[in-house]
Amino acid sequence: MTADAPRTPAQNTTTLYRNARVFTAAADEADRWADAFAVAGDTIVWVGRAGEEPPAADSTVDLEGRLVLPGFTDAHTHVLMMGAALGQVYLTEARDLHDIRSLLLAAREADPSATVLRGRGWLFDAVPGGAPTAAMIDEAIADIPVYLDANDYHSCWVNTAALAELGITRDTPDPIGGEIVRDASGEPTGMLLETAATQYAWAQRDEATTDADRDEQVQRTLDAYLATGVTGVVDMAMDEFGLAALQRAQERHGGELPLRVAAHWLVTNTGDDARNLAQVEHAARLAADPATPWLRVVGIKLILDGVIDACTAAMRHPYADGSNADPIWPLERLAPVVRAADAAGLQIAQHAIGDYASQIALDALEQAVAANGDRPRRHRIEHLEYAAPGTAERMASLGVTASMQPVHSDPAIFDNWMAMLGDDRVERAFPWPEYEEAGALLAFSTDSPTAPHLALANMYVASTRASALDPAIAAVQPQHALPLQHAVAHATRDAAASVGDGEWRGRIAEGCAADFVVLDTDVFAEDPRALLRAEIVRTVVAGRVRFER
């Protein structure tokens, strides 16, 4: 690839990118492909096809026939957590307890002076009976606290030393929306579910983490995303620590970030309406603060339920074992918060994995619309792993975005999910075509670090329903796979639109931000597995080369 494009283009210079295969992500199929485009400063000013006369340019880049895509927007991620996870023991590939212990022992031997060990990504079906205990970890490591976040980050498995560090005993009460799992005699077993994980294990982690640690975590995430073609992210659990770390990163980078960050402030259910509404007011003040194109608070995040793998998602009908879970936000607590956030002009993102959770999420939104009247709004529901028939149509009528993560349906991690439901509900897992057919906006993301952050691997799962983690595993429910062009559009154009940016980024079109990526492989022309071996050659954000292989 011949390139003489400046790395920091002046606003009045124009660069022509030619000899390319450009997927524009246009909604109109007739405009979906181009051969060249021009960038002036940070904006695309021309898109053309072979034979069309380009504008005069100050410099030209010959892309040598390579594929160009709009930059990916990871529409649901966790910036600080992802950066931390990239430095922790990775357990997703562990197939049994022996594998988990071996990985923990190797990490302990690699850093014998460590005073704590943190891991992430373990799967329930790798643990005997799907019921982790502190004693299982103690057999490998008992001398220091061990904290292991589950693959879905909705539970934390700890050893006896960690229970002692947290001060958790048989007398410690369960928090609202969470559970300290106990044995038959009432003693804590070492499993912390939902808000018990966040209020104990994660709070301890936050207290032990320094600003320098967080700065390193943010930079690790920014670098990782740029190397995989991501030019924008939506952080879905922003707090004071994360916002301060991103603000410091923005200062280090001369008043901007190397990619665009929109944030949803996490609002937790305290059980008290006044305290809940105070959190909304705080988020509204942050959203009103002067923002940059690089960092802004756009709304709030509400976690309505848990996950199917741990039987903590709120379902209309019980799990295979006869159990069920109550929502973390019952409708009577949820509705006032949604109504207030909607009135304040905040975007509302509601985590709803079970069908009962998505039902009350939409009930609360309908009440807010009735109370606040007709106004521009683009709210979202996150995950929607199992939603009842008719949910997609209801969302489309309300203008609610379906924010979904193809990598969560990877067959390599899906057996336990199916076993927990154990009935015909598994046939409607992650039914992305339903949302397309209903006319709802569908935005794709990874929810990193609950899944790998790799954008192309995400597209592989979306377009095949096969496994990016283990390509030898057969596809599951391939009837729900989408054409690759659709999948990429949902991860670029629609992901940007999911936070109100659809008019000015997420496409390669005149007037849009010059956020794009160049690949070494035409993934549209080859076997789908090309998505797993293709590499990003160059990532450009606002006309500037932010990554080059």
Buried (B, 14 or more C-beta within 10 A) or exposed (E): BEBEBBEEBEEEBBBBBBBBBBBBBBEEEEBBBBBBBBBBBBBBBBBBEEEEEBEEBBBBBBBEEBBBBBBBBBBBBBBBBBBBBBEBBBBBEBEEBEBBBEBBEEBBEEEEEEEBBBBBBBBBBBBEEBEBBBEBBBEBBBEBBBBBBBBBBBBBBBBBBBBEBBEBEEEBEBBBBBBBBBEEEEEBBBBBBBBBBBBBBBEBBBEEBEEEBBBBBBBBBBBBBBBBBBBBBBBBBBBEBBBEBBBBBBEEEEEBBBBBBBBBBBBBBBEEBEEBBEBBEBBBEBBEEEBEBBBBBBBBBBBBBBBBBBBBBBBBEBBEEEEBBEBBBBBEBBBBBBBBBBBBBBBBBBBBBBBBBBBBBBBBBBBBBEEBEEEEBBBBBBBBBBBBEEBBBBBBEBBBBBBBBBBBBBBBBBBBBBBBBEEEBBEBBBBBBBBBEBEBBBBBBBBBBBBBBBBBBBBBBBBBBBBBBEEEBEBBBEEBBBEBBBBBBBBBBBBBBBBBBBEBBBBBBEEBBBBBBBBBBBBBEEEBBBBBEBEBBBBBBBBBBBBBE
